């Protein structure tokens, strides 16, 4: 079978498949998907432009007293000098999301590696256009609080999509670190859009990035940067696989055996554990019901359930061991209400304490661990025959494991949100955060927490609200109030 025929048979719903890897081509499911997204979004944008043009034509008339000035040749002097909106957006994104101090042991993303590519950044390149798109969407949503932030950022996103599509068709460009980073930034853009709509984005762009990396590995053209980006790509794919209960594709090249020469830190180790969580949830989603008409099928379903329960308990035990691998300074410090600023307690503190972390990234990694365990423990409650969710006895052992995890999420919220309650642009608000002498840099934490704090609370909130009777009524009510607070601050549309 020819290489073209092999690629043509690819299932577009599963990018980064093995066929694309074998023929050393970018998955058609990914590149064609870019074309489809671009066509649809261009059509929607064109329709919007036409509507506005018709409205402006019908509503606008030039006043007669201004007609005499239309032919004037006098120079127009601006009242004041100002920077372009795109420049402000880029500065905001780079200074807030990219350039900030963080513990290297928490590195598993891709934004921190952008500065390594700045020197070679060229205008109108896929990377520069994707950087502009990511900057515009975050600036529009976080800083300017525009109602139409997505519409404001769309032109730069459309240009970035088209430029990336062209680069993926070039045999040299598609193997460059710049193109790989551009694809990751497209994934960031989609994640930002979906977060503001109270939903998780699919991993389409990150599967495409995984296909690009796998192609490099096959021809032995892996750079140090591409190795680190593989870690970031895997982290994003695993996160979404857990949220959507979808399996990790063996052909993606992101499993532990594919990363023998990769660095290990606490955050990366957690991702490796979470791969097993994603596969477990996917297997459960495709397990036949225990109640069937045929005895043979019933026995088979029962055996499958027992096997899943055994796996879930083993995975939970592995996750429970993760905190033992952490350096001492990663552990949060608990502070009591009498040392917490009044503005913070008024905004929301559960109980009499909250917890302080070295930085926002370490805090989010702890919450990722809590969410992974909550996912597994909730699955165990469904698999154990003695567990009763609707009435009756509730598994006391499960409650004893779930409650501390939920308490930890509750205790992290003041550190992430501080005293903030209103949707004020970042440059106009003075937020107060709880602190501990020598633990955090107040100015550095204020900048990063206002940008990242709510972003990283979205998944913990969602998971804890789905636990049901395994959290107390008081916890549920308080978390619900904090979720609405988060929505108000960041303009999230709850669905």
Secondary structure, 3 states (H helix, E strand, C coil): CCHHHHHHCCCCCCCCCHHHHHCCCCCHHHHHHHHHHHHHHHHHHHHHHHHHHHHHHHHCCCCHHHHCCCCCCCCCCCCCCCCCHHHHHHHHHHHHHHCCCCCHHHCCCCHHHHHHHCCCCCCCCHHHHHHHHHHHHHHHHHHCCCCCHHHHHHHHHHHHHHHHHHHHCCCCHHHCHHHHHHHHHHHHHHHHHHHCCCCCCCCHHHHHHHHHHHHHHHCCCCCHHHHHHHHHHHHHHHHHHHHHCCCCCHHHCCCHHHCCCCCCCHHHHHHHHHHHHHHHHHHHHCCCCCCCCCHHHHHHHHHHHHHHHHHHHHHHHHHHCHHHHCCHHHCCEEEEHHHCCHHHHHHHCCCCEEEECCCHHHHHHHHHHHHHHHHHHHHHHHHCCCCCCCCCCCCHHHHHHHHHHHHHHHHHHHHHHCCCCCCCCHHHCCCCCCCCCCCCCHHHHHHHHHHHCCHHHHHHHHHHHCCHHHCCHHHHHHHHHHHHHHHHHHCCCCC
